[in-house]
Amino acid sequence: MTTNLEPLTKEEIRTHAAHYDQAKPAIYCGTYHKYNCGSLYGMWVDITTFDDYSEFCEFCRRLHSDEYDPEFMVQDFEYYPESWYHESGLPTAKEFERIKEYAELDDNEKEGYTAYLDNINENADVDEFRDHYEGKWDSPEDFAENLCEECGYFRNLPQWLQCCIDYSAVWRSLDTGGDYSEYDGHIFR
């Protein structure tokens, strides 16, 4: 049994199809019925091309308008954190908004946010991440040296003594004290 939904137009498909050269969050939207019947028919859908969640869901329903009540199967995903991916059903409205917000970040922030989600708080929103993010550094020791300079610890210290500071030890103290942590070059407070 099929639905009375209008099939997608070529223009709608072009508008919402994922393009790998653009590196935007996308899902491959199929259905369990088709998969169980031996078909991988579906489409890579660019999540960022939709204004709202209901428009996204309607598009996916129309993509599979040959099924009366399609049980969506997200067979793959690209360009958003793996911890947000799930095979069963479309992303929820909250997940949809979170993915769209993630797409707005620059590449460095995306990398840092993913490290934060994977290592500190998998439920963090972008605001929480930004509150704790100290940036990407070549090494934790570079961060420790910069922190000492910014805090003014060198103001009255002779130059010759500044060269004697062991920034590895300073970083270990910051890290083991629980004040800061580092993952893949990203420092969090």
QUIRABEL-V213316 format. One record per residue. N is the residue number from 1. RES is the residue in three letters. SS is DSSP state (H for helix, E for strand, - for the rest). Layout:
n->(N,N)
res->(RES,RES)
ss->(SS,SS)
This chain:
n->(1,2,3,4,5,6,7,8,9,10,11,12,13,14,15,16,17,18,19,20,21,22,23,24,25,26,27,28,29,30,31,32,33,34,35,36,37,38,39,40,41,42,43,44,45,46,47,48,49,50,51,52,53,54,55,56,57,58,59,60,61,62,63,64,65,66,67,68,69,70,71,72,73,74,75,76,77,78,79,80,81,82,83,84,85,86,87,88,89,90,91,92,93,94,95,96,97,98,99,100,101,102,103,104,105,106,107,108,109,110,111,112,113,114,115,116,117,118,119,120,121,122,123,124,125,126,127,128,129,130,131,132,133,134,135,136,137,138,139,140,141,142,143,144,145,146,147,148,149,150,151,152,153,154,155,156,157,158,159,160,161,162,163,164,165,166,167,168,169,170,171,172,173,174,175,176,177,178,179,180,181,182,183,184,185,186,187,188,189)
res->(MET,THR,THR,ASN,LEU,GLU,PRO,LEU,THR,LYS,GLU,GLU,ILE,ARG,THR,HIS,ALA,ALA,HIS,TYR,ASP,GLN,ALA,LYS,PRO,ALA,ILE,TYR,CYS,GLY,THR,TYR,HIS,LYS,TYR,ASN,CYS,GLY,SER,LEU,TYR,GLY,MET,TRP,VAL,ASP,ILE,THR,THR,PHE,ASP,ASP,TYR,SER,GLU,PHE,CYS,GLU,PHE,CYS,ARG,ARG,LEU,HIS,SER,ASP,GLU,TYR,ASP,PRO,GLU,PHE,MET,VAL,GLN,ASP,PHE,GLU,TYR,TYR,PRO,GLU,SER,TRP,TYR,HIS,GLU,SER,GLY,LEU,PRO,THR,ALA,LYS,GLU,PHE,GLU,ARG,ILE,LYS,GLU,TYR,ALA,GLU,LEU,ASP,ASP,ASN,GLU,LYS,GLU,GLY,TYR,THR,ALA,TYR,LEU,ASP,ASN,ILE,ASN,GLU,ASN,ALA,ASP,VAL,ASP,GLU,PHE,ARG,ASP,HIS,TYR,GLU,GLY,LYS,TRP,ASP,SER,PRO,GLU,ASP,PHE,ALA,GLU,ASN,LEU,CYS,GLU,GLU,CYS,GLY,TYR,PHE,ARG,ASN,LEU,PRO,GLN,TRP,LEU,GLN,CYS,CYS,ILE,ASP,TYR,SER,ALA,VAL,TRP,ARG,SER,LEU,ASP,THR,GLY,GLY,ASP,TYR,SER,GLU,TYR,ASP,GLY,HIS,ILE,PHE,ARG)
ss->(-,-,-,-,-,-,-,-,-,H,H,H,H,H,H,H,E,-,-,H,H,H,-,-,-,E,E,E,E,E,E,H,H,H,H,H,-,-,-,-,-,-,E,E,E,E,H,H,H,-,-,-,H,H,H,H,H,H,H,H,H,H,H,-,-,-,-,-,-,-,-,E,E,E,E,E,E,E,-,-,-,H,H,H,-,-,-,E,-,-,-,-,H,H,H,H,H,H,H,H,H,H,H,-,-,-,H,H,H,H,H,H,H,H,H,H,H,H,H,-,-,-,-,-,-,H,H,H,H,H,H,H,E,E,E,E,-,-,-,H,H,H,H,H,H,H,H,H,H,H,-,-,-,-,-,-,-,-,H,H,H,H,-,-,-,-,H,H,H,H,H,H,H,H,H,H,-,-,-,-,E,E,E,-,-,E,E,E,-)
